[in-house]
Amino acid sequence: MALKVELKPGEKLIIGESMITNGNHRARLFIEGSAPILREKDIQTVDSADSPAKRIYLAVQIMYLEQKTDTVRDEYFKLIGQIIEAAPSTVPYVTEISKFIIAGNFYKALKEARKLIDYERTLIGHVSASNPSLPE
């Protein structure tokens, strides 16, 4: 069964190692195969990875797109060590991400990494709310 993807004008999509940019009109694509696919809203760039959880997401995204861990394995372990040290309550999230990576299910690891970003945002919100002098 094909994956149906609808793209807005100018929206980007990564399929495998290729970036696809839609033209000026809405487009509907039907994609068959097993290449990794990411919509623009799910793509983390180096420039936008401005928090520990987003940097973890970026590392997992690279694993997903390359379908291997070799390139970012050491960086991933360094990043999870840092986030756990700073916020021990992130352990369950990191554990789930790592389980999926070990199983080779990088897409599910990416979805769990998105949950870690949401959780980090919640933590930062609580800290900012309890200390009004901190910028949000």
MDTraj code that builds the backbone (N, CA, C; nanometers):
import mdtraj as md
import numpy as np

residues = "MET ALA LEU LYS VAL GLU LEU LYS PRO GLY GLU LYS LEU ILE ILE GLY GLU SER MET ILE THR ASN GLY ASN HIS ARG ALA ARG LEU PHE ILE GLU GLY SER ALA PRO ILE LEU ARG GLU LYS ASP ILE GLN THR VAL ASP SER ALA ASP SER PRO ALA LYS ARG ILE TYR LEU ALA VAL GLN ILE MET TYR LEU GLU GLN LYS THR ASP THR VAL ARG ASP GLU TYR PHE LYS LEU ILE GLY GLN ILE ILE GLU ALA ALA PRO SER THR VAL PRO TYR VAL THR GLU ILE SER LYS PHE ILE ILE ALA GLY ASN PHE TYR LYS ALA LEU LYS GLU ALA ARG LYS LEU ILE ASP TYR GLU ARG THR LEU ILE GLY HIS VAL SER ALA SER ASN PRO SER LEU PRO GLU".split()
xyz = np.array([
    [0.0843, -0.1180, 0.0000],
    [0.0000, 0.0000, 0.0000],
    [0.0894, 0.1250, 0.0000],
    [0.0581, 0.2180, -0.0840],
    [0.1373, 0.3392, -0.0999],
    [0.1053, 0.4406, 0.0104],
    [0.2063, 0.5166, 0.0473],
    [0.1895, 0.6269, 0.1410],
    [0.1461, 0.7482, 0.0603],
    [0.0345, 0.8109, 0.1021],
    [-0.0138, 0.9304, 0.0324],
    [0.0349, 1.0529, 0.1091],
    [0.1029, 1.1427, 0.0392],
    [0.1538, 1.2656, 0.0996],
    [0.1015, 1.3828, 0.0181],
    [0.0369, 1.4766, 0.0867],
    [-0.0082, 1.5986, 0.0201],
    [0.0830, 1.7116, 0.0630],
    [0.1359, 1.7838, -0.0353],
    [0.2290, 1.8923, -0.0093],
    [0.1667, 2.0264, -0.0447],
    [0.1880, 2.1231, 0.0419],
    [0.1456, 2.2600, 0.0151],
    [0.2450, 2.3220, -0.0822],
    [0.2068, 2.4314, -0.1461],
    [0.3026, 2.4990, -0.2344],
    [0.4308, 2.5350, -0.1591],
    [0.5440, 2.4987, -0.2168],
    [0.6740, 2.5295, -0.1571],
    [0.7171, 2.4378, -0.0439],
    [0.6310, 2.3442, -0.0029],
    [0.6660, 2.2547, 0.1084],
    [0.7759, 2.1570, 0.0668],
    [0.8600, 2.1228, 0.1637],
    [0.9720, 2.0321, 0.1381],
    [0.9431, 1.8938, 0.1955],
    [1.0131, 1.7964, 0.1392],
    [0.9991, 1.6574, 0.1797],
    [1.1334, 1.5901, 0.1542],
    [1.1783, 1.5097, 0.2501],
    [1.2988, 1.4307, 0.2283],
    [1.2563, 1.2873, 0.2037],
    [1.3062, 1.2309, 0.0961],
    [1.2864, 1.0893, 0.0666],
    [1.4256, 1.0312, 0.0476],
    [1.4650, 0.9440, 0.1399],
    [1.5996, 0.8884, 0.1346],
    [1.7013, 0.9984, 0.1564],
    [1.7879, 1.0170, 0.0597],
    [1.8901, 1.1207, 0.0687],
    [1.8566, 1.2417, -0.0180],
    [1.7322, 1.2493, -0.0657],
    [1.6938, 1.3566, -0.1574],
    [1.5930, 1.4521, -0.0939],
    [1.6194, 1.5819, -0.1104],
    [1.5262, 1.6849, -0.0673],
    [1.4397, 1.7209, -0.1864],
    [1.3097, 1.7164, -0.1673],
    [1.2149, 1.7479, -0.2734],
    [1.1392, 1.8727, -0.2294],
    [1.1293, 1.9713, -0.3174],
    [1.0546, 2.0930, -0.2883],
    [0.9390, 2.1012, -0.3866],
    [0.8187, 2.1154, -0.3330],
    [0.7004, 2.1258, -0.4163],
    [0.7001, 2.2599, -0.4891],
    [0.6370, 2.2641, -0.6043],
    [0.6265, 2.3866, -0.6834],
    [0.5215, 2.4814, -0.6270],
    [0.4546, 2.5529, -0.7146],
    [0.3607, 2.6580, -0.6747],
    [0.2201, 2.6096, -0.6442],
    [0.1916, 2.4823, -0.6645],
    [0.0563, 2.4294, -0.6443],
    [0.0602, 2.3123, -0.5473],
    [-0.0541, 2.2849, -0.4854],
    [-0.0635, 2.1663, -0.4006],
    [-0.0325, 2.0433, -0.4852],
    [0.0289, 1.9458, -0.4211],
    [0.0609, 1.8218, -0.4928],
    [0.0272, 1.7032, -0.4045],
    [-0.0135, 1.5976, -0.4663],
    [-0.0407, 1.4723, -0.3959],
    [0.0522, 1.3672, -0.4544],
    [0.1322, 1.3058, -0.3653],
    [0.2250, 1.2023, -0.4071],
    [0.1838, 1.0699, -0.3446],
    [0.2030, 0.9641, -0.4189],
    [0.1833, 0.8292, -0.3660],
    [0.3199, 0.7624, -0.3714],
    [0.3706, 0.7267, -0.2542],
    [0.5066, 0.6769, -0.2445],
    [0.5047, 0.5315, -0.2006],
    [0.5711, 0.4471, -0.2780],
    [0.5842, 0.3065, -0.2418],
    [0.7319, 0.2753, -0.2228],
    [0.7602, 0.1880, -0.1309],
    [0.8983, 0.1502, -0.1058],
    [0.9317, 0.1689, 0.0412],
    [1.0587, 0.1517, 0.0727],
    [1.0986, 0.1554, 0.2135],
    [1.1983, 0.2664, 0.2451],
    [1.2151, 0.3619, 0.1554],
    [1.3071, 0.4731, 0.1823],
    [1.2531, 0.5578, 0.2973],
    [1.3407, 0.6098, 0.3824],
    [1.2950, 0.6974, 0.4904],
    [1.2361, 0.8261, 0.4326],
    [1.1267, 0.8723, 0.4935],
    [1.0553, 0.9900, 0.4456],
    [1.0314, 1.0844, 0.5627],
    [1.0605, 1.2126, 0.5428],
    [1.0324, 1.3141, 0.6443],
    [0.9672, 1.4348, 0.5789],
    [0.8554, 1.4777, 0.6364],
    [0.7912, 1.6019, 0.5919],
    [0.8662, 1.7202, 0.6506],
    [0.8501, 1.8343, 0.5900],
    [0.9201, 1.9550, 0.6344],
    [0.8982, 1.9834, 0.7832],
    [0.7768, 1.9656, 0.8323],
    [0.7476, 1.9953, 0.9732],
    [0.8232, 1.9035, 1.0694],
    [0.8717, 1.7918, 1.0206],
    [0.9446, 1.6958, 1.1046],
    [1.0958, 1.7035, 1.0861],
    [1.1417, 1.7924, 0.9994],
    [1.2852, 1.8029, 0.9711],
    [1.3495, 1.9004, 1.0696],
    [1.4507, 1.8529, 1.1382],
    [1.5296, 1.9363, 1.2298],
    [1.6584, 1.9728, 1.1582],
    [1.6916, 2.1007, 1.1544],
    [1.8176, 2.1430, 1.0928],
    [1.9206, 2.1692, 1.2022],
    [2.0449, 2.1773, 1.1640],
    [2.1517, 2.2075, 1.2587],
    [2.1245, 2.3434, 1.3239],
    [2.0826, 2.4408, 1.2442],
    [2.0573, 2.5756, 1.2964],
    [1.9397, 2.5803, 1.3939],
    [1.8386, 2.4976, 1.3713],
    [1.7212, 2.5020, 1.4593],
    [1.7333, 2.4075, 1.5793],
    [1.8398, 2.3291, 1.5857],
    [1.8619, 2.2381, 1.6995],
    [1.9242, 2.3169, 1.8141],
    [1.8418, 2.4004, 1.8781],
    [1.8902, 2.4961, 1.9771],
    [1.8636, 2.4557, 2.1224],
    [1.8403, 2.3287, 2.1445],
    [1.8208, 2.2790, 2.2808],
    [1.8737, 2.1348, 2.2858],
    [1.8990, 2.0841, 2.4069],
    [1.9496, 1.9453, 2.4166],
    [1.8564, 1.8422, 2.3511],
    [1.7268, 1.8545, 2.3744],
    [1.6331, 1.7573, 2.3166],
    [1.6294, 1.7680, 2.1640],
    [1.6379, 1.8891, 2.1111],
    [1.6376, 1.9061, 1.9658],
    [1.7652, 1.8507, 1.9039],
    [1.8775, 1.8608, 1.9764],
    [2.0024, 1.8031, 1.9246],
    [1.9944, 1.6500, 1.9252],
    [1.9276, 1.5933, 2.0257],
    [1.9056, 1.4483, 2.0272],
    [1.8175, 1.4097, 1.9091],
    [1.7096, 1.4857, 1.8864],
    [1.6209, 1.4592, 1.7729],
    [1.7014, 1.4623, 1.6426],
    [1.7881, 1.5625, 1.6273],
    [1.8694, 1.5735, 1.5063],
    [1.9579, 1.4502, 1.4883],
    [2.0191, 1.4030, 1.5962],
    [2.1031, 1.2826, 1.5876],
    [2.0197, 1.1617, 1.5444],
    [1.9013, 1.1480, 1.6017],
    [1.8132, 1.0355, 1.5654],
    [1.7654, 1.0515, 1.4212],
    [1.7392, 1.1739, 1.3804],
    [1.6972, 1.1998, 1.2423],
    [1.8048, 1.1539, 1.1439],
    [1.9299, 1.1817, 1.1754],
    [2.0402, 1.1373, 1.0890],
    [2.0442, 0.9844, 1.0840],
    [2.0266, 0.9199, 1.1994],
    [2.0228, 0.7727, 1.2019],
    [1.9097, 0.7219, 1.1142],
    [1.7920, 0.7850, 1.1254],
    [1.6751, 0.7431, 1.0471],
    [1.7008, 0.7586, 0.8974],
    [1.7523, 0.8743, 0.8581],
    [1.7729, 0.8987, 0.7152],
    [1.8819, 0.8098, 0.6570],
    [1.9849, 0.7809, 0.7366],
    [2.0944, 0.6954, 0.6888],
    [2.0688, 0.5475, 0.7167],
    [1.9688, 0.5192, 0.8012],
    [1.9343, 0.3823, 0.8415],
    [2.0511, 0.3106, 0.9089],
    [2.1329, 0.3878, 0.9824],
    [2.2425, 0.3305, 1.0597],
    [2.2839, 0.4307, 1.1674],
    [2.3576, 0.3830, 1.2654],
    [2.3965, 0.4679, 1.3775],
    [2.5408, 0.5154, 1.3706],
    [2.6187, 0.4618, 1.2806],
    [2.7636, 0.4867, 1.2785],
    [2.8038, 0.6337, 1.2867],
    [2.7402, 0.7182, 1.2073],
    [2.7855, 0.8573, 1.1957],
    [2.7687, 0.9387, 1.3227],
    [2.6639, 0.9111, 1.4000],
    [2.6339, 0.9977, 1.5148],
    [2.6258, 0.9235, 1.6487],
    [2.6662, 0.7995, 1.6509],
    [2.6536, 0.7197, 1.7741],
    [2.7196, 0.7882, 1.8937],
    [2.8460, 0.8267, 1.8805],
    [2.9180, 0.8889, 1.9923],
    [2.8518, 1.0198, 2.0357],
    [2.8118, 1.1010, 1.9384],
    [2.7449, 1.2281, 1.9698],
    [2.6122, 1.2019, 2.0416],
    [2.5374, 1.1012, 1.9965],
    [2.4101, 1.0669, 2.0598],
    [2.4320, 1.0316, 2.2075],
    [2.5301, 0.9475, 2.2371],
    [2.5545, 0.9084, 2.3771],
    [2.5987, 1.0281, 2.4611],
    [2.6769, 1.1159, 2.4024],
    [2.7186, 1.2368, 2.4732],
    [2.5962, 1.3237, 2.5048],
    [2.5086, 1.3408, 2.4082],
    [2.3895, 1.4236, 2.4259],
    [2.2937, 1.3654, 2.5299],
    [2.2718, 1.2337, 2.5260],
    [2.1795, 1.1779, 2.6258],
    [2.2403, 1.1853, 2.7659],
    [2.3710, 1.1713, 2.7759],
    [2.4360, 1.1874, 2.9063],
    [2.4157, 1.3277, 2.9613],
    [2.4286, 1.4277, 2.8744],
    [2.4114, 1.5666, 2.9161],
    [2.2683, 1.5963, 2.9596],
    [2.1707, 1.5469, 2.8841],
    [2.0319, 1.5792, 2.9182],
    [1.9896, 1.5080, 3.0463],
    [2.0382, 1.3856, 3.0660],
    [2.0044, 1.3124, 3.1886],
    [2.0679, 1.3798, 3.3096],
    [2.1893, 1.4279, 3.2931],
    [2.2559, 1.4977, 3.4037],
    [2.1814, 1.6264, 3.4395],
    [2.1365, 1.6995, 3.3387],
    [2.0672, 1.8261, 3.3618],
    [1.9243, 1.8046, 3.4109],
    [1.8593, 1.7008, 3.3609],
    [1.7190, 1.6752, 3.3963],
    [1.6976, 1.5246, 3.4072],
    [1.7236, 1.4666, 3.5248],
    [1.7095, 1.3218, 3.5424],
    [1.5702, 1.2674, 3.5070],
    [1.4700, 1.3544, 3.5094],
    [1.3342, 1.3086, 3.4768],
    [1.3184, 1.2741, 3.3286],
    [1.4215, 1.2993, 3.2475],
    [1.4153, 1.2648, 3.1056],
    [1.4533, 1.1189, 3.0788],
    [1.4978, 1.0478, 3.1813],
    [1.5433, 0.9086, 3.1635],
    [1.4401, 0.8214, 3.0915],
    [1.3105, 0.8234, 3.1297],
    [1.2156, 0.7364, 3.0576],
    [1.2076, 0.7670, 2.9074],
    [1.2167, 0.8927, 2.8715],
    [1.2120, 0.9308, 2.7295],
    [1.3355, 0.8790, 2.6563],
    [1.4513, 0.9038, 2.7148],
    [1.5776, 0.8614, 2.6546],
    [1.5833, 0.7088, 2.6443],
    [1.5315, 0.6410, 2.7456],
    [1.5293, 0.4943, 2.7450],
    [1.4464, 0.4426, 2.6268],
    [1.3291, 0.5021, 2.6057],
    [1.2437, 0.4591, 2.4945],
    [1.3099, 0.4863, 2.3600],
    [1.3685, 0.6036, 2.3454],
    [1.4381, 0.6363, 2.2204],
    [1.5476, 0.5329, 2.1937],
    [1.6268, 0.5049, 2.2958],
    [1.7396, 0.4115, 2.2809],
    [1.6929, 0.2700, 2.2497],
    [1.5819, 0.2273, 2.3097],
    [1.5279, 0.0933, 2.2805],
    [1.4958, 0.0795, 2.1321],
    [1.4312, 0.1823, 2.0767],
    [1.3955, 0.1766, 1.9352],
    [1.5196, 0.1817, 1.8457],
    [1.6191, 0.2591, 1.8859],
    [1.7431, 0.2647, 1.8076],
    [1.8102, 0.1282, 1.8069],
    [1.8197, 0.0658, 1.9243],
    [1.8817, -0.0671, 1.9342],
    [1.8078, -0.1679, 1.8474],
    [1.6740, -0.1553, 1.8426],
    [1.5928, -0.2466, 1.7615],
    [1.5988, -0.2123, 1.6126],
    [1.6641, -0.1009, 1.5779],
    [1.6727, -0.0611, 1.4376],
    [1.5482, 0.0076, 1.3866],
    [1.4573, 0.0457, 1.4779],
    [1.3347, 0.1139, 1.4376],
    [1.3540, 0.2644, 1.4571],
    [1.4240, 0.3262, 1.3638],
    [1.4634, 0.4657, 1.3762],
    [1.3444, 0.5611, 1.3665],
    [1.2417, 0.5241, 1.2896],
    [1.1245, 0.6119, 1.2786],
    [1.0542, 0.6238, 1.4135],
    [1.0362, 0.5119, 1.4825],
    [0.9722, 0.5170, 1.6152],
    [1.0620, 0.5917, 1.7145],
    [1.1932, 0.5765, 1.7012],
    [1.2859, 0.6519, 1.7866],
    [1.2692, 0.8012, 1.7623],
    [1.2479, 0.8380, 1.6388],
    [1.2267, 0.9783, 1.6032],
    [1.0978, 1.0312, 1.6659],
    [0.9932, 0.9498, 1.6637],
    [0.8664, 0.9908, 1.7265],
    [0.8837, 1.0079, 1.8776],
    [0.9614, 0.9199, 1.9401],
    [0.9887, 0.9326, 2.0839],
    [1.0733, 1.0561, 2.1118],
    [1.1652, 1.0875, 2.0223],
    [1.2478, 1.2075, 2.0384],
    [1.1612, 1.3329, 2.0309],
    [1.0559, 1.3298, 1.9507],
    [0.9610, 1.4426, 1.9444],
    [0.8932, 1.4597, 2.0807],
    [0.8603, 1.3493, 2.1474],
    [0.8004, 1.3561, 2.2816],
    [0.8986, 1.4172, 2.3810],
    [1.0281, 1.3860, 2.3649],
    [1.1303, 1.4438, 2.4520],
    [1.1367, 1.5955, 2.4328],
    [1.1262, 1.6418, 2.3097],
    [1.1249, 1.7867, 2.2834],
    [1.0055, 1.8514, 2.3529],
    [0.8886, 1.7888, 2.3420],
    [0.7691, 1.8417, 2.4079],
    [0.7870, 1.8459, 2.5598],
    [0.8454, 1.7405, 2.6154],
    [0.8689, 1.7347, 2.7595],
    [0.9687, 1.8427, 2.8022],
    [1.0739, 1.8597, 2.7234],
    [1.1726, 1.9638, 2.7534],
    [1.1058, 2.1014, 2.7543],
    [1.0181, 2.1253, 2.6587],
    [0.9460, 2.2525, 2.6512],
    [0.8619, 2.2735, 2.7783],
    [0.8012, 2.1666, 2.8269],
    [0.7233, 2.1736, 2.9506],
    [0.8128, 2.2075, 3.0692],
    [0.9271, 2.1401, 3.0769],
    [1.0215, 2.1680, 3.1862],
    [1.0674, 2.3137, 3.1841],
    [1.1026, 2.3629, 3.0673],
    [1.1485, 2.5009, 3.0551],
    [1.0360, 2.5971, 3.0925],
    [0.9140, 2.5634, 3.0551],
    [0.7982, 2.6460, 3.0916],
    [0.7796, 2.6544, 3.2411],
    [0.7989, 2.5404, 3.3107],
    [0.7852, 2.5396, 3.4564],
    [0.8942, 2.6240, 3.5213],
    [1.0159, 2.6119, 3.4720],
    [1.1278, 2.6888, 3.5280],
    [1.1046, 2.8378, 3.5040],
    [1.0623, 2.8742, 3.3829],
    [1.0380, 3.0145, 3.3502],
    [0.9241, 3.0714, 3.4337],
    [0.8194, 2.9914, 3.4556],
    [0.7045, 3.0375, 3.5340],
    [0.7420, 3.0588, 3.6803],
    [0.8319, 2.9758, 3.7323],
    [0.8698, 2.9885, 3.8734],
    [0.9783, 3.0930, 3.8948],
    [1.0416, 3.1384, 3.7856],
    [1.1457, 3.2402, 3.7962],
    [1.1235, 3.3442, 3.6865],
    [1.0417, 3.4465, 3.7145],
    [1.0045, 3.5445, 3.6116],
    [1.1230, 3.6228, 3.5536],
    [1.2383, 3.6207, 3.6184],
    [1.3535, 3.6948, 3.5663],
    [1.4230, 3.6217, 3.4517],
    [1.3879, 3.4907, 3.4304],
    [1.4471, 3.4146, 3.3203],
    [1.3727, 3.4461, 3.1905],
    [1.4474, 3.4627, 3.0811],
    [1.3786, 3.4829, 2.9517],
    [1.3174, 3.3530, 2.9043],
    [1.2056, 3.3633, 2.8326],
    [1.1394, 3.2425, 2.7805],
    [1.1905, 3.2054, 2.6454],
])
top = md.Topology()
chain = top.add_chain()
for i, resn in enumerate(residues, 1):
    res = top.add_residue(resn, chain, resSeq=i)
    for name in ("N", "CA", "C"):
        top.add_atom(name, md.element.get_by_symbol(name[0]), res)
traj = md.Trajectory(xyz[None], top)
